[in-house]
Amino acid sequence: MAQSENPQYVAARNIAKTLRSAGHQAYMAGGCVRDLLLGVTPKDYDVATSATPDVVLSLFPGKKTLTVGAHFGVVLVCEPDGIATEVATFRNDGVYTDGRRPDSVRFSSDAREDVQRRDFTINGMLLDPEIYDRTGDAAQATLDFVGGRDDLNAHLIRAIGDPSLRFSEDKLRMLRGVRFAARLGFAIDPATATAIRQLAGQVTIVSPERIRDELTLILTEGNARLGFELLDQLGLLPYILPEISKLHGVDQPPEFHPEGDVWIHTLLLLEKLPAGASPTLAWGALLHDVGKPATFRAPDPRNPKDRIRFNGHVEVGVRISEEILSRLHFSNEEITQIAALVKNHMRFGDVLHMREATLKRFLRLRHFDEHLALHRMDCLSSHGDLSLYEFAREKYETVPQESIQPRLLLTGRELISAGYTPGPRFKKMLEAAEDAQLEGTVRTAGEALRFVQDRFGVPANK
């Protein structure tokens, strides 16, 4: 789709046109300009203007407008079809006492002054929509006061102005710099990298939610391996995910892991995460072996057949994963799924020998496709044998859902009607009856009840 037909672009262009007709400056700003220059369709378009928020609000009486950040000069202009465009007034930021947002801002009429407060040069360019509409050439329509186009061409992430000042203002920018470098496959400017190393410890000032969101984007936007290598090299990893930093140097048995230690193995998994991977799968890949450092056991030198072992690493890994995810304020639903990926990632080793009932219970794990994807990446990042993956995938794709999770033949209600008293044994009785149903041993409610009576005995009052 040409940008002239893109609904988000059209909405932003019309807003800019309205602002300009009223005598104000208006440009498209930030990431959308970067993406257009890279030949990528922007996800959204932001407008920067010399008009103050109250003027912006007054110029769009027929549209819904929201002052999402009036103190910072940000107004949201909403179209009837639901498209929302962020319109920000040119400004100069004051001191950032909390390392997150400025204590005060001063509105400006100077576009050049406005871009100086932004984070990175590739995000500090402006685009004139009139020139762009006329020429269709983003480069010709770009206003660049910070050297963003040169850095785009050089594949470089560079802070605008003094990098130490930019990162002192908003500590999250250190993680954003890593994210942009990973997503785009760019290098980080040496002075910018030095500033991150010097200020890395201050990233803990950032709220857990903001750290979580940036890490999730690093994991899911593509090039997750590069992202985590940069977090490690720049000294950020020990402060935001010390548990992952501990994977370094944890040796593994070479007969199962010829690729190297747990850190290298984890990087290889992250390398295989496609752009757009679900956050739960991505975090499952990152955390699947997080329990290994705490459970490492070196081989007994007196036993030449002994090897490195990680006894209980799955259970420990689940506990550590839940601690990390809770610390980063993930939702309960997300924690449950990611912990399930960690808990079950070793079970594929038993799929050829599972009883039919056990296999069916395994296959009906919630989002089993993510369990499959994690196991595949795990294998390809170690021994490379996909035979167990292929077996499980074939079963998952061919066994009918009604066979994997059939309507239960026996429930607690039937047990009570049969004279059994509710209690601790109920769960075992119902699980045994369901196993027999999954195995095909029983096929009717009557057969299921007789199975329980034979296994657990007939109630005394019967």
N, C-alpha and C positions, 0 to 999 in steps of 0.2 A: 504494500500500500504506500503510495506517495504521501509525504508528510502533509501536503496540502489537503489530503483527504482524511488524515488521521484525526479522529474526534478530539483527542486530548490536545493535539497541536492547534486545531481550529479554535477550540475554546480559549487557549492561552493567547493565540494571535488576536482574537476578537477583543479580549480584555485589554491587551496592549494597545490595540487600535482605539478603543474607547478612551483610555488614559491619555494617549497622544492627542486625540481630538480635543481633549479638555486642556491641552497645553502642558502636559507633564511628560517627562521622559519615561520610557518603558521598554524593557528588554527581556528576553528570555535569559535565564541565568542558571549557572551551576551544572549539575550532572547532565542535563539534557543537551547542553551545548557540547560538552565532552563527547557524549554518545553520537551526536550528529556528525561531529568531525571524524569519529572512528567508523562511521558507516553503520552504526547500531541504532535500532529504533528505541528511543527513550521510553521508559515505563511511564513517566509523567513529565510535565513541564511546569516550571516555576517562573514567575514573572517578578522582576525587580523594577522598582519605580521611584521617581522623586516625589510622588504624591504621598501625603501622610495618610495614616489609617482612616481618619475621619473622612477625608476626601474620597478615598477608595470606597468606603461604605456608601457615600452619597451618590456615587456615579453608577451604581448598579441597583436602582430601586426595584426593578422587576425580578431580581434574582435573590436567592437566599445567600446571605453573607454571614460569616461567623468570625468573630474576633478571637482566633485560636491563640494568638500571642500579641495582643494589642500593645503591651508594654515593649515588645521587641519589634513592633511594626508589622506584624503578620496578620493578614486577613485571608480567609478562605472564601472564594467566590464559587458558588455551586450552580451548575446548569440543571435544567429540568430533567435531563436524562441521567443525572447522578454524577457526572464528571465534576470533580472539585479541583480548582487551581489555586495554589498558594501564591499570594501576592504580598511581597515584602518591600517595605520602604527602605531606600538607601539609608545606611546608618553608620555611625562610628561607635564601637563598643567601648565601654568603660572598663574598670578593673573586674577581673573574675575572681572574687574572693573564695568561692566554693569550688573552683576548678571545674565548673560545669557550665554556668551561664553568667553573663555580665551583670554586675550590680546595677548598672545604668546604661542607657544608650542615648545617643544624640542623633536625631534624624538629620539627614543630609540631602543635598540636591546634587551631589557630585558622585557619579557612578564610579569614577576611579577610586575615590575614598572608600566606597562601599566594598569593593572587591578585596581591598587590602586586609579586611578583617576575616576573610574566608580561610579555609584550612589549607588546601593544596592548589598549586598552580593549575592543574588540569581541571579543577572544579571552580576556578575563579574567572572564567571567561563569560562574556555576554554575547548575545546574538540579536541582531537587528532584524525583526520579522519582516519589515517592509523590503529590505534588501534581499532577504532570503526568499520571499515570495516572488520577487522579480527575477532573481537569477537562478534560484534552486541550488546555489552554491554556499554551503555552510561556512567554508573557509573565508569566502569573500564577505560574508555577513557578520563575521566574528569581530568583536572588540576585545583585544587582549592587552591588558595593562600589566600582566604579571609573568609573561613568558610561558603561558600554558601550552601554546601550540608547539613551541620548540621542545618542551618536555614531553608532549604527546609523541612527537616525531622521534625523540630520543628514548622513548619507553621508560620514562623516569617519573618517580613520585617525589615531588619536592614541596616542602612547606613554603607558604607565602611569607616573605620577610624572614624574621628571626625565628628559626624552628623552635628554639627553647621557649620563646614567648608564646608561640602558637600552642604548644603542648601544655604550657603552664596555665594558659587560659582555659583549655578544655582537655582534660587528661584522656578522654575517650578518643581524641584525634590520633593518639598513638596506635590504637587498635584499628581505627579507620584507615590509617596509612598502610598497615599490613594487609587489610582487606582489599584495598584497591590494587596494591602490588600483586596480590595473589590472583584476584579475579582477572586482571589485565595481563598478567605475566610480565610486569614491569619490575625494574630494579628500584631501590630506594636511594635517593641522593645521599652521598656520604655525610654531609653536614646534618641532614635530616635524621639519618640513622644514628649518628653520634648523640644527637639530642634525645632520641628515644632511649638509648642505653643509659644515659645520665639520669633520665627522669622516670625510668621504668617502674621503680618502686612506688611512685605516686599514683599509679593506675588503680591502686586499691581504694582511692577516694571515690572512684566512679561507682554508681549504684550497681548492685548485682544484676538488676534487670537489663541495664544498658550493656554490661559486659556480656551477659547471656545472649542478647540479640546480636551483638557484633560477632561473637564466636560462632553462633549459628549461621550467620551469613558467610563467614570464612569457610565453614564446613560445607555449605550447600550451593555456593555461587560458582563452583569450579576451582580447580587447583588448590584443593584443601591441603595437600601435602606441602606445597610451597608456603601456604599460609602458616602452617604450624612450624615449619623450619624457620621462618622469619620470626615468629613469636619466640622461639627458642634462641636464635642467634642474637636477637635484640634484647634479650634478658627479661622479656615480659612474662614468659611461661611460668617461671617459679612463683610469680606473684598472683597470677589468675587461676592457674591449674597446677599447683605443686605436685599433685598426685600423678599427673602426666609427665612432668619433668623427671620424676623418679624412675621412669621406664628406661632411661639411659643406662647402658652398661649392664643390664640384667640379662645375663647369658641364657640361652635356651639349648635344649638337646639338638645337636646338628642333624641327627637322623630324622627329626621331624621339622626342624626349622633351619635349613641350610642358609637362609637369608641373613641371619645374624640375631642381634639381641631384640628385646621386646620393643624398644624404641623404633628400630629399623622396620620391624614387622608391622608396627602400627602405622608408620609413615606409608608403607606399601599399600595398606588398606585404604588410607586416606587418598592415595593417588588414584585409586579405582572408583572413588565416589564420583558419579556424574554430576554435572551442574543440574540443579533442580531436584537432587535427592531429597527425600523427606527428612525433616530435622531429627525425627526419632531414629531412623536408620543411620544417619550421619553420626549422631551422638553414640549410638550403639557400637559403631565401628571404632570410634575414638576410645570408648571405655571398655571394650570387651575383655581386654587383658589387664585392666587396671589393678587387679588383685595379685598379679604375679610378683611384684617386688616384695610384698609382705610375706609371701609364701615360698620364696625361693629356697631350695634345699640343694646344696652342692652334692655331687656324687661321693659316696664313701670310697676313699682311696684304697681301702682294704678289699673292696669288691670290684674287680675289673668289669663286671657286667652291670654295675649300677650306673645311673645317669642322673642328670639334673631333673629335679621334680618340683612341681608346684601344687602340692597336695592342698585341696580346699580353695584353690584360687578363684573358682567360680563363686562360691559362697562369700568369700571375702570381697570379691569384685562387686557383687551385688550391693553389699553394705556400703562400700566406698562410693559406688556410683550414686546410690540414693543420697548419700551425704553431699556429694558435689551438686547434684541436681536440685536438692532442697536449698542449698546455699545460694544457688543462682536463681531461685524462685521459679522453677519450672512448675507447670500445673501438675496436679495429681495424676491426671490421665497420661501426660507425657512421661512422668517418672515411672509409672507402671509399665508402659510399653518399652522404654529404654532398659529398665531393670530386667524385664522379661527377655530381651535380646541377649543381655549379658548372662542371665541365668541359664538359658537354653542353648548357648552357642556350641557347647561341647556334646550335646546329646546326639548330634548327627553321627557321631562315631558308633552309635549303637543301632542305627536304623535297620541294618540288615538282619538283626537278631531280635528286634522288638516283637513281642506278641502283637497280634492284630489289633487288639483293643488299645494297647499302649501306643502303637503307631498312629491309630486314628485319633487318639487324644492329642498326640503331638501335632498332627496335621491340622487340627482345628484350633491351634493357638491363634489368638487374635493377630491379625496382620501377618499371617504365616509367610506371605511373600517377602516381608522384610527379613524374617529369619533365614529364608532361602538365600536372599541376596547377601546377607552378612556371611553366611557359611561359604558361599562361592568366593567372595573376596578373601576370606580367611584362608581358603585352600590355595587360591592363586598367589597369595602373598607368602606362602610357605612351601609345602611339598608339591603343589600343583596338581594333585590327584582329585579329579572332580567326580569320581565314580559314586560316592555317597550322595553328593549333590544331585546328580542325574537321577539316581534311584528315588530320592525324596521328591524331586520336582515332578517326575513322571507320576508318582502316586498322587501327589497333590492335584495335578491337572486332570487325572483320569478317574480317580475314585469319586463316585457321586457324593455330593454334599449330604444328601439324606442318609447315606451310609456312614459318613464321618460323624454327623451329629443328628441322629434319628430322634424322632419323638419318643420319649421314654415310655417303656412298657410298664414300669413300676415306679410309683412315687410314694412319698410319705403318707399320703392319704390312704392309698391301698394297704400299706403296712398296718396303719391304725385300724382300718376296717377288718383286717385279718386277725386282729387281736394283739398286735405288738404294741408295747408301751414306748412312747418316744423317749429317746435317751442317746447316750454316746454311741451305741451300736448302730443307730439308724444310718449314720453316714457310711459305715463300712458295708452295711447290708445293701444300701442303694448303689454304692460304687460297684459292689460285686455283681449285682443284677445288671447294671449298665455294661460292665465288662463282658458279661455273658451275652448280652444283646449285641455288642459290637463284634464279638467273636462269631456270632451267628449260632451260638449254642441254644439260645432261646429265641422264639419268634412271636410269641403271644404273651399277653398279660398273665394268663394262667400258668404258662410254662415258667415265666419269670418268678411268680410267687412260689411255685413248687421248688424252684432252684434255691430260693432263699430259705425255705423251710428245710430242705435237705442240708443246706450248708450251716444254718444257724439254729436249727431246731424249731419245733412248733411251739407257739405260746402255751404256757401252762394252763391258761383258762380255756384253751381249746381242746 
